[in-house]
Amino acid sequence: MKVSIIIVNYKTKDLLNVALESIKHFVTGCTYEIIVVDNASADGTAEMMERLFPEVLYLQLSENIGFGRANNEGIKLASGEYIFLLNSDTKLLNDAVSILANYLDDHRICGVCGGNLVDFEGDCLHSFEKAFPNPLTDIRRFSEFLPRQLRPRQRDYNDTHKPMKVAYVTGADMMIRACVLREVGVFDPVFFMYYEETDLSLRITRVGYEIVSVPEARIAHLKGASLANLMNSSEHYYKSKYYYIRKNFSMYGLWIAHLIFSLFCLLKIALYALLRKQSSKGVMSRNFKISQAAFGLCLKNQ
């Protein structure tokens, strides 16, 4: 078996249907299996899978255990040479699975690769990052205080038409060598969601593998569709962010990251108050409070 396609589903039954149909339609260039891990959706997904996709290995969990841990359960069942993690709110626009598998076949130094993501209207989406987050990363947020035309352009979509070495590709479409996972381990179960693919990618690059954006592989992504069904996504984000920093850059780095982000939040709150943008001020104040709580929890659990 060349590729094990793993899809984690959480209350996105109709979108999952679209994703699975696109795989059946486009993937012709390699052997593959599909494993769907359902995070206790209770929305009729099980009945749909039995009726429309009986050939798919379907694993129904008793509770929502998050993105990384659910993928870990799917990886346990996978028999493919390569593991392709695909979001349930995506659809293939070409034979992206075979394109990525062929790239791994031809480039042994590459441990992970991913394609270009667009939205369902065809506009470019965040597909990768050129550098790993670190304690100083949030400094770039202060560019929001500059006029729009002076803000640095963030390049996170491969428009070069050539494979590009990157820090990490988004977890929405991430193909990994199974042997690499056996070497470095799977997703850290502490991450419920957010930063789990970043942490895994960092571990993979630290043992010498490259991570590559392969623009020929094209996938549409309805970004955030599954998040709409998840309560407390902001809490999960800040908990994951601070845990990632503490784990990979020390307690000192955690304090630096927290101070930078806190200063940014306080300045934004003051600006919104000055401009009398009460709604924006309220959102930023809420994020500030959530980040403070997440930071405190990270300190407590050190």
C-alpha positions in Angstrom: 0.0 0.0 0.0 1.5 3.3 -1.1 -0.7 5.9 0.9 -3.0 5.8 3.9 -5.3 8.7 3.7 -6.5 9.7 7.2 -9.4 12.1 7.7 -10.5 13.3 11.2 -14.1 14.3 11.2 -16.1 16.3 13.7 -19.6 17.2 12.8 -18.8 17.9 9.1 -20.7 15.0 7.6 -21.7 16.8 4.3 -18.2 18.2 3.8 -16.7 14.7 4.5 -18.9 13.3 1.8 -17.4 15.9 -0.7 -13.9 15.1 0.4 -14.3 11.3 0.0 -16.0 11.7 -3.4 -13.1 13.9 -4.6 -10.6 11.2 -3.6 -12.6 8.5 -5.4 -12.7 10.8 -8.5 -9.1 12.0 -8.7 -6.8 9.5 -7.1 -5.7 7.1 -9.8 -1.9 7.2 -9.8 -1.2 5.2 -6.6 -2.7 2.5 -4.3 -4.4 3.9 -1.3 -6.6 3.2 1.7 -8.9 5.7 3.5 -9.3 5.8 7.3 -11.9 8.1 8.7 -11.6 8.8 12.5 -14.8 10.3 13.9 -14.5 12.5 17.0 -17.9 11.4 18.4 -19.9 13.6 15.9 -23.3 12.0 16.5 -24.5 13.8 13.4 -25.3 10.8 11.2 -21.8 10.4 9.9 -21.7 6.7 10.8 -24.9 5.9 8.9 -23.6 7.9 5.8 -20.3 6.0 5.9 -22.0 2.6 6.0 -24.4 3.6 3.2 -22.1 5.4 0.8 -18.5 4.4 1.6 -18.5 0.8 3.0 -14.9 0.4 1.6 -13.6 3.0 4.0 -12.2 2.0 7.3 -14.3 4.0 9.8 -13.3 4.4 13.4 -15.9 6.0 15.7 -14.5 7.4 19.0 -16.6 7.7 22.1 -15.5 11.3 22.7 -13.9 14.3 21.0 -10.1 13.8 21.7 -8.9 16.5 19.4 -7.1 16.7 16.0 -3.7 15.3 16.8 -4.8 12.4 19.0 -7.5 11.4 16.6 -4.9 11.3 13.8 -2.7 9.1 16.1 -5.6 6.6 16.3 -5.8 6.5 12.5 -2.0 6.1 12.2 -2.2 3.0 14.4 -4.4 1.4 11.7 -2.5 2.6 8.7 -0.6 0.2 6.4 0.7 2.7 3.8 4.3 3.7 3.1 3.1 7.3 3.4 0.5 8.8 5.7 -1.6 11.6 4.2 -3.5 13.7 6.7 -6.4 15.4 5.0 -9.0 17.7 6.6 -12.6 16.7 6.4 -13.5 20.2 5.0 -11.4 19.8 1.8 -11.7 18.5 -1.7 -9.0 17.4 -4.1 -8.7 19.5 -7.3 -6.4 17.0 -9.0 -4.6 13.8 -8.1 -2.8 15.6 -5.3 -2.3 12.3 -3.4 -0.3 10.7 -6.2 1.6 13.9 -6.9 2.8 14.2 -3.3 3.6 10.4 -3.1 5.6 10.7 -6.3 7.6 13.6 -4.8 8.5 11.6 -1.7 9.5 8.6 -4.0 11.9 10.9 -5.8 13.3 12.9 -2.9 14.4 10.7 0.0 15.6 13.6 2.1 12.0 14.9 2.2 10.1 13.7 5.2 6.9 15.7 4.8 5.2 17.5 1.9 2.0 19.3 1.2 0.2 21.1 -1.7 -1.2 24.5 -2.4 -4.5 25.3 -0.7 -7.2 27.5 -2.2 -10.7 28.3 -0.9 -13.8 26.9 -2.6 -13.8 30.0 -4.9 -10.2 29.4 -5.9 -8.5 32.1 -3.9 -5.1 31.4 -2.3 -5.0 30.2 1.3 -2.4 29.8 3.9 -0.5 26.6 2.9 2.8 26.7 4.8 5.1 28.8 6.9 8.7 29.6 6.0 9.9 29.7 9.6 8.9 28.0 12.8 7.1 30.1 15.5 9.5 31.1 18.3 9.3 33.4 21.4 9.8 36.5 19.2 7.4 35.6 16.4 4.6 37.9 17.7 6.8 41.0 17.1 5.5 40.9 13.6 2.0 41.5 14.9 3.0 45.1 15.6 3.0 45.7 11.8 -0.8 46.0 12.3 -0.2 49.5 13.6 1.3 50.5 10.2 -0.7 51.7 7.2 -1.8 48.7 5.2 0.5 49.5 2.3 3.6 49.5 4.6 2.9 46.1 6.2 5.2 43.3 5.1 3.7 40.7 2.8 3.5 37.3 4.4 4.3 34.6 1.8 2.5 31.4 2.7 1.3 30.2 -0.7 3.7 28.7 -3.3 3.2 30.7 -6.5 6.6 29.8 -7.9 5.3 26.6 -9.7 8.3 24.8 -8.2 8.7 22.7 -5.0 9.9 24.9 -2.2 11.6 24.0 1.1 9.5 25.4 4.0 9.4 25.1 7.8 6.1 23.3 7.9 3.0 22.7 5.8 -0.5 23.1 7.2 -2.1 20.0 8.8 -5.0 20.3 6.3 -3.0 18.3 3.7 0.2 16.8 5.1 1.9 13.7 3.7 4.5 12.1 5.9 6.7 9.1 5.5 5.5 6.4 7.9 9.1 5.5 8.7 9.7 9.1 9.8 6.8 8.8 12.3 8.3 5.6 13.6 11.6 7.5 14.1 10.3 10.7 15.8 6.9 9.7 17.1 3.4 10.8 16.3 1.5 13.9 17.4 2.1 15.1 21.0 -1.2 14.2 22.7 -1.0 17.4 24.9 -2.1 19.4 21.9 -5.9 19.3 21.6 -5.8 21.3 18.4 -3.5 24.0 16.9 0.3 23.8 16.8 0.4 20.0 16.7 1.6 19.8 13.1 4.1 22.6 13.9 5.6 20.7 16.8 5.7 17.4 14.8 7.3 19.2 11.9 10.0 20.8 14.1 10.8 17.3 15.5 11.1 16.0 11.9 13.4 18.7 10.7 15.6 18.3 13.8 16.5 14.8 12.7 17.5 16.0 9.3 14.5 15.7 7.0 13.2 18.4 4.7 9.6 19.7 4.5 8.5 20.8 1.1 5.6 22.7 -0.5 4.7 21.0 -3.8 2.5 23.5 -5.7 1.4 21.0 -8.4 -0.8 19.3 -5.8 -4.0 21.5 -5.4 -6.6 21.1 -2.8 -9.6 23.3 -1.9 -10.1 24.0 1.8 -13.2 25.4 3.5 -11.1 26.9 6.2 -12.5 26.8 9.7 -15.6 24.8 8.8 -14.9 22.2 11.6 -14.0 25.0 14.1 -17.6 26.3 13.8 -18.7 23.2 15.7 -16.1 23.5 18.4 -16.6 25.4 21.6 -13.7 27.3 23.2 -11.4 27.3 20.1 -9.6 30.4 21.4 -8.8 28.7 24.7 -7.4 25.7 22.8 -5.3 28.0 20.6 -3.6 29.9 23.4 -3.0 26.8 25.5 -1.4 25.1 22.5 0.7 28.2 21.6 2.2 28.5 25.1 2.7 24.8 25.5 4.6 24.7 22.1 6.8 27.6 23.1 7.6 26.2 26.6 8.3 22.7 25.2 10.6 23.8 22.4 12.1 27.1 23.6 12.3 26.9 27.4 10.5 28.7 30.2 12.5 31.8 29.5 11.2 31.8 26.0 7.7 31.3 27.3 7.9 34.5 29.4 9.3 36.5 26.4 6.5 35.3 24.1 3.9 36.1 26.7 5.2 39.6 27.4 5.4 40.5 23.7 1.8 39.3 23.0 0.5 41.0 26.2 2.0 44.3 25.1 0.4 43.9 21.7 -3.0 43.2 23.2 -2.9 46.1 25.6 -1.8 48.5 22.8 -4.7 47.3 20.5 -7.2 47.6 23.4 -6.1 51.2 24.0 -6.2 52.0 20.2 -9.7 50.5 19.9 -10.8 52.5 22.9 -9.4 55.7 21.4 -11.2 55.0 18.1 -14.4 54.0 20.0 -14.5 50.6 18.4 -16.2 48.9 21.2 -16.8 45.6 19.5 -13.2 45.2 18.4 -12.0 46.3 21.9 -14.3 43.6 23.4 -12.8 40.8 21.2 -9.2 41.9 21.9 -10.0 42.1 25.7 -11.4 38.6 25.7 -8.4 37.3 23.8 -6.1 39.0 26.3 -7.9 37.4 29.2 -7.9 34.0 27.6 -4.2 34.2 26.9 -3.4 35.3 30.5 -5.3 32.2 31.7 -3.5 29.9 29.3 -0.2 31.3 30.3 -1.0 30.8 34.0 -2.0 27.2 33.2 1.2 26.6 31.3 3.3 27.8 34.3 1.3 25.7 36.7 1.8 22.5 34.6 5.5 23.0 34.0 
